[in-house]
Amino acid sequence: MQKSMTVKEMISFLQQFNSDTQVMVRSDNYNDMGINDNITEDSFEIPGDGSIVIRC
């Protein structure tokens, strides 16, 4: 089951990571976050290189 995230929830989700972590936003045709209701925890990637990618 997918859970939508508000912006506040998204910030809370990101706060669990090291504060020095670089957050990047990536936009492409295959990973469209769409409207607020469609943003889920699966909209985030953690590649393992110290960054968090927000797919949008």
Backbone as XML, in Angstrom:
<?xml version="1.0"?>
<chain id="A" units="angstrom">
  <residue number="1" name="MET">
    <atom name="N" x="0.841" y="-1.182" z="0.000"/>
    <atom name="CA" x="0.000" y="0.000" z="0.000"/>
    <atom name="C" x="0.885" y="1.243" z="0.000"/>
  </residue>
  <residue number="2" name="GLN">
    <atom name="N" x="0.579" y="2.190" z="-0.850"/>
    <atom name="CA" x="1.354" y="3.416" z="-0.919"/>
    <atom name="C" x="0.736" y="4.474" z="-0.024"/>
  </residue>
  <residue number="3" name="LYS">
    <atom name="N" x="1.579" y="5.257" z="0.613"/>
    <atom name="CA" x="1.137" y="6.302" z="1.523"/>
    <atom name="C" x="1.571" y="7.649" z="0.970"/>
  </residue>
  <residue number="4" name="SER">
    <atom name="N" x="0.622" y="8.562" z="0.843"/>
    <atom name="CA" x="0.960" y="9.900" z="0.389"/>
    <atom name="C" x="1.692" y="10.637" z="1.493"/>
  </residue>
  <residue number="5" name="MET">
    <atom name="N" x="2.521" y="11.596" z="1.117"/>
    <atom name="CA" x="3.252" y="12.396" z="2.088"/>
    <atom name="C" x="2.997" y="13.868" z="1.832"/>
  </residue>
  <residue number="6" name="THR">
    <atom name="N" x="2.678" y="14.607" z="2.890"/>
    <atom name="CA" x="2.613" y="16.057" z="2.768"/>
    <atom name="C" x="4.038" y="16.592" z="2.782"/>
  </residue>
  <residue number="7" name="VAL">
    <atom name="N" x="4.198" y="17.869" z="2.467"/>
    <atom name="CA" x="5.526" y="18.468" z="2.513"/>
    <atom name="C" x="6.099" y="18.360" z="3.922"/>
  </residue>
  <residue number="8" name="LYS">
    <atom name="N" x="5.264" y="18.585" z="4.935"/>
    <atom name="CA" x="5.715" y="18.471" z="6.326"/>
    <atom name="C" x="6.210" y="17.056" z="6.616"/>
  </residue>
  <residue number="9" name="GLU">
    <atom name="N" x="5.474" y="16.057" z="6.156"/>
    <atom name="CA" x="5.887" y="14.666" z="6.351"/>
    <atom name="C" x="7.171" y="14.365" z="5.584"/>
  </residue>
  <residue number="10" name="MET">
    <atom name="N" x="7.321" y="14.974" z="4.402"/>
    <atom name="CA" x="8.527" y="14.770" z="3.610"/>
    <atom name="C" x="9.739" y="15.318" z="4.358"/>
  </residue>
  <residue number="11" name="ILE">
    <atom name="N" x="9.582" y="16.509" z="4.954"/>
    <atom name="CA" x="10.677" y="17.099" z="5.722"/>
    <atom name="C" x="11.020" y="16.213" z="6.908"/>
  </residue>
  <residue number="12" name="SER">
    <atom name="N" x="10.004" y="15.703" z="7.591"/>
    <atom name="CA" x="10.241" y="14.801" z="8.723"/>
    <atom name="C" x="10.973" y="13.546" z="8.271"/>
  </residue>
  <residue number="13" name="PHE">
    <atom name="N" x="10.593" y="13.028" z="7.104"/>
    <atom name="CA" x="11.251" y="11.845" z="6.554"/>
    <atom name="C" x="12.734" y="12.126" z="6.312"/>
  </residue>
  <residue number="14" name="LEU">
    <atom name="N" x="13.029" y="13.297" z="5.751"/>
    <atom name="CA" x="14.413" y="13.636" z="5.434"/>
    <atom name="C" x="15.238" y="13.914" z="6.685"/>
  </residue>
  <residue number="15" name="GLN">
    <atom name="N" x="14.581" y="14.323" z="7.776"/>
    <atom name="CA" x="15.311" y="14.673" z="8.993"/>
    <atom name="C" x="15.969" y="13.471" z="9.655"/>
  </residue>
  <residue number="16" name="GLN">
    <atom name="N" x="15.557" y="12.268" z="9.290"/>
    <atom name="CA" x="16.170" y="11.095" z="9.902"/>
    <atom name="C" x="17.595" y="10.860" z="9.387"/>
  </residue>
  <residue number="17" name="PHE">
    <atom name="N" x="17.955" y="11.536" z="8.310"/>
    <atom name="CA" x="19.270" y="11.354" z="7.724"/>
    <atom name="C" x="20.239" y="12.404" z="8.250"/>
  </residue>
  <residue number="18" name="ASN">
    <atom name="N" x="21.504" y="12.174" z="8.059"/>
    <atom name="CA" x="22.552" y="13.105" z="8.472"/>
    <atom name="C" x="22.260" y="14.493" z="7.918"/>
  </residue>
  <residue number="19" name="SER">
    <atom name="N" x="22.393" y="15.504" z="8.761"/>
    <atom name="CA" x="22.055" y="16.861" z="8.331"/>
    <atom name="C" x="22.982" y="17.373" z="7.234"/>
  </residue>
  <residue number="20" name="ASP">
    <atom name="N" x="24.129" y="16.734" z="7.051"/>
    <atom name="CA" x="25.051" y="17.139" z="5.988"/>
    <atom name="C" x="24.741" y="16.454" z="4.659"/>
  </residue>
  <residue number="21" name="THR">
    <atom name="N" x="23.734" y="15.604" z="4.649"/>
    <atom name="CA" x="23.378" y="14.896" z="3.428"/>
    <atom name="C" x="22.897" y="15.882" z="2.373"/>
  </residue>
  <residue number="22" name="GLN">
    <atom name="N" x="23.372" y="15.700" z="1.156"/>
    <atom name="CA" x="22.944" y="16.551" z="0.050"/>
    <atom name="C" x="21.642" y="15.996" z="-0.515"/>
  </residue>
  <residue number="23" name="VAL">
    <atom name="N" x="20.648" y="16.863" z="-0.647"/>
    <atom name="CA" x="19.368" y="16.457" z="-1.218"/>
    <atom name="C" x="19.289" y="17.008" z="-2.634"/>
  </residue>
  <residue number="24" name="MET">
    <atom name="N" x="19.047" y="16.124" z="-3.591"/>
    <atom name="CA" x="18.954" y="16.529" z="-4.988"/>
    <atom name="C" x="17.548" y="16.249" z="-5.498"/>
  </residue>
  <residue number="25" name="VAL">
    <atom name="N" x="17.115" y="17.045" z="-6.443"/>
    <atom name="CA" x="15.824" y="16.823" z="-7.088"/>
    <atom name="C" x="16.096" y="16.409" z="-8.523"/>
  </residue>
  <residue number="26" name="ARG">
    <atom name="N" x="15.521" y="15.289" z="-8.924"/>
    <atom name="CA" x="15.717" y="14.803" z="-10.284"/>
    <atom name="C" x="14.367" y="14.734" z="-10.978"/>
  </residue>
  <residue number="27" name="SER">
    <atom name="N" x="14.324" y="15.208" z="-12.182"/>
    <atom name="CA" x="13.087" y="15.170" z="-12.948"/>
    <atom name="C" x="13.341" y="14.427" z="-14.252"/>
  </residue>
  <residue number="28" name="ASP">
    <atom name="N" x="12.515" y="13.435" z="-14.518"/>
    <atom name="CA" x="12.592" y="12.760" z="-15.805"/>
    <atom name="C" x="11.221" y="12.194" z="-16.144"/>
  </residue>
  <residue number="29" name="ASN">
    <atom name="N" x="11.103" y="11.639" z="-17.312"/>
    <atom name="CA" x="9.806" y="11.161" z="-17.783"/>
    <atom name="C" x="9.327" y="9.916" z="-17.063"/>
  </residue>
  <residue number="30" name="TYR">
    <atom name="N" x="10.235" y="9.220" z="-16.377"/>
    <atom name="CA" x="9.879" y="7.945" z="-15.776"/>
    <atom name="C" x="9.575" y="8.041" z="-14.291"/>
  </residue>
  <residue number="31" name="ASN">
    <atom name="N" x="9.962" y="9.138" z="-13.665"/>
    <atom name="CA" x="9.781" y="9.281" z="-12.228"/>
    <atom name="C" x="9.080" y="10.601" z="-11.933"/>
  </residue>
  <residue number="32" name="ASP">
    <atom name="N" x="7.821" y="10.669" z="-12.261"/>
    <atom name="CA" x="7.051" y="11.890" z="-12.091"/>
    <atom name="C" x="6.330" y="11.835" z="-10.749"/>
  </residue>
  <residue number="33" name="MET">
    <atom name="N" x="6.712" y="12.711" z="-9.827"/>
    <atom name="CA" x="6.028" y="12.749" z="-8.536"/>
    <atom name="C" x="4.567" y="13.162" z="-8.706"/>
  </residue>
  <residue number="34" name="GLY">
    <atom name="N" x="4.313" y="13.998" z="-9.680"/>
    <atom name="CA" x="2.941" y="14.419" z="-9.914"/>
    <atom name="C" x="2.440" y="15.353" z="-8.824"/>
  </residue>
  <residue number="35" name="ILE">
    <atom name="N" x="1.154" y="15.286" z="-8.556"/>
    <atom name="CA" x="0.562" y="16.169" z="-7.563"/>
    <atom name="C" x="0.856" y="15.668" z="-6.157"/>
  </residue>
  <residue number="36" name="ASN">
    <atom name="N" x="0.587" y="16.493" z="-5.176"/>
    <atom name="CA" x="0.903" y="16.191" z="-3.778"/>
    <atom name="C" x="0.378" y="14.827" z="-3.351"/>
  </residue>
  <residue number="37" name="ASP">
    <atom name="N" x="-0.804" y="14.453" z="-3.803"/>
    <atom name="CA" x="-1.415" y="13.189" z="-3.383"/>
    <atom name="C" x="-0.629" y="11.971" z="-3.867"/>
  </residue>
  <residue number="38" name="ASN">
    <atom name="N" x="0.206" y="12.146" z="-4.883"/>
    <atom name="CA" x="0.932" y="11.015" z="-5.452"/>
    <atom name="C" x="2.338" y="10.848" z="-4.897"/>
  </residue>
  <residue number="39" name="ILE">
    <atom name="N" x="2.781" y="11.751" z="-3.997"/>
    <atom name="CA" x="4.129" y="11.657" z="-3.441"/>
    <atom name="C" x="4.135" y="10.606" z="-2.347"/>
  </residue>
  <residue number="40" name="THR">
    <atom name="N" x="4.981" y="9.603" z="-2.506"/>
    <atom name="CA" x="5.054" y="8.524" z="-1.528"/>
    <atom name="C" x="6.493" y="8.342" z="-1.082"/>
  </residue>
  <residue number="41" name="GLU">
    <atom name="N" x="6.687" y="7.467" z="-0.105"/>
    <atom name="CA" x="8.050" y="7.170" z="0.331"/>
    <atom name="C" x="8.872" y="6.590" z="-0.812"/>
  </residue>
  <residue number="42" name="ASP">
    <atom name="N" x="8.206" y="5.993" z="-1.789"/>
    <atom name="CA" x="8.905" y="5.438" z="-2.946"/>
    <atom name="C" x="9.404" y="6.527" z="-3.895"/>
  </residue>
  <residue number="43" name="SER">
    <atom name="N" x="9.023" y="7.779" z="-3.631"/>
    <atom name="CA" x="9.484" y="8.887" z="-4.457"/>
    <atom name="C" x="10.907" y="9.302" z="-4.111"/>
  </residue>
  <residue number="44" name="PHE">
    <atom name="N" x="11.497" y="8.657" z="-3.098"/>
    <atom name="CA" x="12.849" y="8.983" z="-2.670"/>
    <atom name="C" x="13.794" y="7.848" z="-3.030"/>
  </residue>
  <residue number="45" name="GLU">
    <atom name="N" x="15.002" y="8.198" z="-3.417"/>
    <atom name="CA" x="16.059" y="7.217" z="-3.624"/>
    <atom name="C" x="17.201" y="7.585" z="-2.693"/>
  </residue>
  <residue number="46" name="ILE">
    <atom name="N" x="17.841" y="6.593" z="-2.110"/>
    <atom name="CA" x="19.036" y="6.809" z="-1.310"/>
    <atom name="C" x="20.132" y="5.970" z="-1.949"/>
  </residue>
  <residue number="47" name="PRO">
    <atom name="N" x="20.910" y="6.577" z="-2.862"/>
    <atom name="CA" x="21.862" y="5.815" z="-3.674"/>
    <atom name="C" x="23.028" y="5.210" z="-2.907"/>
  </residue>
  <residue number="48" name="GLY">
    <atom name="N" x="23.254" y="5.623" z="-1.659"/>
    <atom name="CA" x="24.361" y="5.072" z="-0.899"/>
    <atom name="C" x="25.638" y="5.875" z="-1.025"/>
  </residue>
  <residue number="49" name="ASP">
    <atom name="N" x="25.564" y="7.021" z="-1.709"/>
    <atom name="CA" x="26.762" y="7.862" z="-1.845"/>
    <atom name="C" x="26.654" y="9.117" z="-0.994"/>
  </residue>
  <residue number="50" name="GLY">
    <atom name="N" x="25.802" y="9.078" z="0.025"/>
    <atom name="CA" x="25.645" y="10.225" z="0.911"/>
    <atom name="C" x="24.644" y="11.241" z="0.418"/>
  </residue>
  <residue number="51" name="SER">
    <atom name="N" x="23.871" y="10.885" z="-0.598"/>
    <atom name="CA" x="22.868" y="11.811" z="-1.113"/>
    <atom name="C" x="21.489" y="11.183" z="-1.045"/>
  </residue>
  <residue number="52" name="ILE">
    <atom name="N" x="20.490" y="12.034" z="-1.072"/>
    <atom name="CA" x="19.100" y="11.594" z="-1.174"/>
    <atom name="C" x="18.559" y="12.222" z="-2.450"/>
  </residue>
  <residue number="53" name="VAL">
    <atom name="N" x="17.956" y="11.438" z="-3.294"/>
    <atom name="CA" x="17.388" y="11.951" z="-4.536"/>
    <atom name="C" x="15.876" y="11.972" z="-4.392"/>
  </residue>
  <residue number="54" name="ILE">
    <atom name="N" x="15.288" y="13.136" z="-4.618"/>
    <atom name="CA" x="13.834" y="13.248" z="-4.653"/>
    <atom name="C" x="13.436" y="13.204" z="-6.117"/>
  </residue>
  <residue number="55" name="ARG">
    <atom name="N" x="12.707" y="12.180" z="-6.500"/>
    <atom name="CA" x="12.280" y="12.044" z="-7.893"/>
    <atom name="C" x="11.042" y="12.899" z="-8.091"/>
  </residue>
  <residue number="56" name="CYS">
    <atom name="N" x="11.066" y="13.743" z="-9.109"/>
    <atom name="CA" x="9.884" y="14.570" z="-9.360"/>
    <atom name="C" x="9.723" y="14.834" z="-10.851"/>
  </residue>
</chain>
